[in-house]
Amino acid sequence: HRPVVVDFELPLNSVGPCNAADLAEPFGVLDLADINVFTTSFITQSAPADLAEPFGVLDLGDIGAFIGAFVAGCP
């Protein structure tokens, strides 16, 4: 067996989420898109809105965690 070599490049300007509230592109910016993703996820009981313990249960703790992260902003 010969080893498999995978060659790929990541763009230098690729940025991931800056914190738990950064749910939508463009990452590194907290804006209305992040609020929309959180709100939709919370209403539909989806994973992106599950930000606080107990995990698997969406409640006021998740809303508080989102607001806290959003207000803290991106570094």
C-alpha positions in Angstrom: 0.0 0.0 0.0 1.2 3.4 -0.9 0.4 6.4 1.3 -2.3 8.8 0.1 -1.1 12.4 -0.2 -3.7 15.2 0.0 -2.6 18.6 -1.1 -4.8 21.6 -0.4 -4.4 25.3 0.4 -6.3 27.5 2.8 -6.7 31.1 1.9 -4.7 33.4 4.1 -7.8 35.6 4.6 -10.0 32.8 5.9 -11.6 33.8 9.2 -13.7 31.7 11.5 -16.2 32.8 14.0 -14.9 35.2 16.6 -17.2 34.0 19.4 -20.3 32.0 20.0 -22.6 34.7 18.6 -20.7 34.8 15.3 -23.1 32.4 13.5 -23.2 33.8 10.0 -20.8 35.1 7.3 -19.0 37.4 7.2 -17.2 35.9 10.2 -15.4 38.3 12.4 -18.3 40.7 12.3 -21.4 40.6 14.5 -24.4 41.8 12.7 -28.1 41.2 11.8 -27.2 38.0 10.0 -26.0 36.5 13.2 -29.2 37.6 15.0 -31.3 36.1 12.3 -29.4 32.7 12.4 -29.7 32.6 16.2 -33.4 33.5 16.2 -34.3 31.1 13.5 -32.3 28.3 15.1 -33.9 29.0 18.5 -37.4 29.0 17.1 -36.8 25.7 15.2 -34.9 24.2 18.2 -31.7 23.8 16.1 -28.1 23.2 17.3 -26.7 26.7 16.4 -28.8 28.2 19.1 -27.8 25.7 21.8 -25.1 27.9 23.4 -25.5 27.2 27.2 -25.9 24.2 29.5 -27.9 22.1 29.7 -27.0 21.3 26.1 -29.8 19.7 24.2 -32.3 22.1 25.8 -33.0 25.5 24.4 -34.0 28.0 27.0 -33.3 31.5 28.4 -29.8 30.5 29.2 -29.1 30.2 25.5 -30.6 33.6 24.8 -28.5 35.1 27.6 -25.3 33.4 26.2 -26.0 34.7 22.7 -26.7 38.3 24.0 -23.6 38.2 26.2 -21.4 37.1 23.3 -22.9 39.5 20.9 -22.5 42.5 23.2 -18.9 41.4 24.0 -18.2 41.8 20.2 -15.3 40.5 18.2 -11.8 41.2 19.2 
